[in-house]
Amino acid sequence: MQTQIVLLRGINVGGHNKLPMADLVDLLEKLGADNVKTYIQSGNAVMTADISGDVIADAIEVAHGFRPSVIVFDGAEFDSIAIANPFPEAVSDGKTLHIWFTEATPTFDTAKADALASPSERYAVTGHAIYLHAPDGIGRSKLAAAMEKLVGVSATARNWNTVAKLLDLAKP
């Protein structure tokens, strides 16, 4: 078994798709995971396992009546995505740097992204991630608001603070 990072999309938002983290831990353990740790209520888990996102999504649907998007990375891949951050100077303010983790290679619409990006924003696209540094705030970013449409594949975003915490939780 290996270290895996589990990212759920669209749970515990605005009172919809409620999934307490204690229930997520229990569910992952029933699927065979060990050493399960969660971080905040938005669906982040680190575990020792070999469980696919589809298996986790199926189990959540059976137990809770909704099917979230679930993206699973092995620890090394998650670590490499973090290391590949093209904006290392932005990590000091972890709320302005976001990574959209994708389940497949994004079919990113660069022309639309360029048109939406403010002059202060920078982004980069890689095989399983899109990095966005929005120094004026992610909530004000037209690019961030349109990201789901631009990515072309299932994706979920985390700010740098969350990425750093998950990296820390994944350490042996």
C-alpha positions as CSV (number, residue, x, y, z in Angstrom):
1,M,0.0,0.0,0.0
2,Q,1.1,3.5,-0.7
3,T,0.4,7.0,0.6
4,Q,-2.6,8.5,-1.3
5,I,-4.0,12.0,-1.2
6,V,-7.8,12.1,-1.8
7,L,-9.4,15.4,-3.0
8,L,-13.2,15.5,-3.0
9,R,-15.0,18.2,-5.0
10,G,-18.2,19.9,-4.0
11,I,-18.9,18.5,-0.5
12,N,-20.0,20.5,2.5
13,V,-20.6,23.7,0.4
14,G,-23.6,25.8,1.3
15,G,-25.3,23.0,3.2
16,H,-25.2,20.7,0.2
17,N,-23.6,17.3,-0.1
18,K,-22.9,17.0,3.6
19,L,-20.1,14.6,4.5
20,P,-18.6,14.9,8.0
21,M,-14.9,14.1,8.0
22,A,-15.5,11.5,10.7
23,D,-17.8,9.7,8.2
24,L,-15.2,10.0,5.5
25,V,-12.5,8.5,7.7
26,D,-14.9,5.6,8.6
27,L,-15.8,5.0,5.0
28,L,-12.1,5.0,3.8
29,E,-11.2,2.6,6.6
30,K,-14.0,0.3,5.6
31,L,-12.6,0.3,2.1
32,G,-9.2,-0.8,3.5
33,A,-7.3,2.4,4.1
34,D,-5.0,2.8,7.1
35,N,-3.6,5.9,8.8
36,V,-6.4,8.1,7.5
37,K,-6.1,11.8,8.3
38,T,-8.4,14.6,7.1
39,Y,-7.9,18.3,6.8
40,I,-10.7,20.8,7.1
41,Q,-14.3,20.1,6.0
42,S,-13.8,20.5,2.3
43,G,-12.8,16.9,1.5
44,N,-9.1,16.4,1.9
45,A,-7.7,13.1,3.2
46,V,-4.3,11.4,3.4
47,M,-4.2,7.7,3.8
48,T,-2.2,4.5,3.3
49,A,-4.1,2.6,0.7
50,D,-4.6,1.6,-3.0
51,I,-8.1,2.8,-3.6
52,S,-9.4,4.5,-6.7
53,G,-11.5,7.6,-6.8
54,D,-14.4,5.7,-8.5
55,V,-14.5,3.2,-5.6
56,I,-14.5,6.1,-3.1
57,A,-17.2,8.0,-5.0
58,D,-19.3,4.8,-5.3
59,A,-19.1,4.2,-1.5
60,I,-20.1,7.8,-0.7
61,E,-23.0,7.5,-3.1
62,V,-24.3,4.4,-1.4
63,A,-23.7,5.7,2.1
64,H,-24.8,9.4,1.7
65,G,-26.9,9.6,-1.5
66,F,-24.7,11.8,-3.6
67,R,-21.7,11.2,-5.8
68,P,-18.9,13.7,-5.5
69,S,-16.0,13.9,-7.9
70,V,-13.0,12.2,-6.2
71,I,-9.5,12.7,-7.4
72,V,-6.8,10.5,-5.9
73,F,-3.0,11.0,-6.3
74,D,-0.2,8.9,-4.9
75,G,2.0,10.8,-2.6
76,A,4.9,11.1,-5.0
77,E,2.7,12.5,-7.7
78,F,1.0,15.0,-5.4
79,D,4.5,16.0,-4.2
80,S,5.7,16.5,-7.7
81,I,2.8,18.7,-8.5
82,A,3.6,20.9,-5.5
83,I,7.3,21.0,-6.4
84,A,6.4,22.0,-10.0
85,N,4.8,25.2,-8.7
86,P,5.9,27.9,-11.1
87,F,5.2,30.7,-8.7
88,P,7.4,29.8,-5.6
89,E,7.5,33.5,-4.5
90,A,3.7,33.3,-4.0
91,V,3.7,30.6,-1.3
92,S,4.2,33.2,1.4
93,D,0.6,34.2,1.0
94,G,-0.9,30.8,0.5
95,K,-4.4,32.2,-0.1
96,T,-3.5,33.9,-3.4
97,L,-2.0,30.8,-5.0
98,H,-4.4,28.0,-6.0
99,I,-3.9,24.7,-7.8
100,W,-6.6,23.0,-9.7
101,F,-5.9,19.3,-9.6
102,T,-7.2,17.5,-12.6
103,E,-8.0,13.8,-13.0
104,A,-6.6,13.8,-16.6
105,T,-4.6,16.1,-18.8
106,P,-6.5,19.4,-19.1
107,T,-7.8,20.6,-22.5
108,F,-7.2,24.1,-21.3
109,D,-8.6,27.1,-23.3
110,T,-5.6,29.4,-23.2
111,A,-7.1,32.1,-25.4
112,K,-10.1,32.5,-23.1
113,A,-7.9,32.3,-20.0
114,D,-5.7,35.1,-21.3
115,A,-8.8,37.3,-22.0
116,L,-10.1,36.7,-18.5
117,A,-6.9,37.1,-16.5
118,S,-6.3,40.4,-14.8
119,P,-2.9,42.1,-15.4
120,S,-1.7,41.0,-12.0
121,E,-2.7,37.3,-12.4
122,R,-0.4,34.5,-13.7
123,Y,-1.3,30.9,-14.5
124,A,0.5,27.8,-15.7
125,V,-0.9,24.5,-17.0
126,T,0.8,21.1,-16.6
127,G,-0.3,17.5,-17.0
128,H,-2.4,17.2,-13.9
129,A,-2.6,20.8,-12.5
130,I,-3.3,24.4,-13.3
131,Y,-1.6,26.9,-11.1
132,L,-3.2,30.4,-10.6
133,H,-1.6,33.2,-8.7
134,A,-4.2,35.8,-8.1
135,P,-2.6,38.5,-5.8
136,D,-5.7,40.6,-5.8
137,G,-7.7,37.7,-4.3
138,I,-9.3,34.6,-5.8
139,G,-12.8,35.9,-5.1
140,R,-12.2,38.8,-7.4
141,S,-10.7,36.7,-10.2
142,K,-12.7,36.3,-13.4
143,L,-10.2,33.7,-14.4
144,A,-10.8,31.7,-11.2
145,A,-14.6,31.9,-11.6
146,A,-14.4,30.5,-15.2
147,M,-11.7,27.9,-14.4
148,E,-14.1,24.9,-14.5
149,K,-15.2,25.7,-18.0
150,L,-11.6,26.3,-19.2
151,V,-10.1,23.1,-17.8
152,G,-12.1,20.7,-19.9
153,V,-11.8,17.8,-17.4
154,S,-12.9,17.1,-13.8
155,A,-10.8,19.3,-11.4
156,T,-10.8,20.6,-7.9
157,A,-8.9,23.5,-6.5
158,R,-7.0,23.9,-3.3
159,N,-5.1,27.0,-2.1
160,W,-1.4,26.7,-1.3
161,N,-2.0,26.6,2.5
162,T,-4.1,23.4,2.0
163,V,-1.6,21.9,-0.3
164,A,1.2,22.5,2.2
165,K,-0.9,21.0,5.0
166,L,-1.6,17.9,2.9
167,L,2.1,17.5,2.1
168,D,2.8,17.7,5.8
169,L,0.2,15.1,6.7
170,A,1.6,12.8,4.0
171,K,5.1,12.7,5.6
172,P,5.9,9.5,7.4
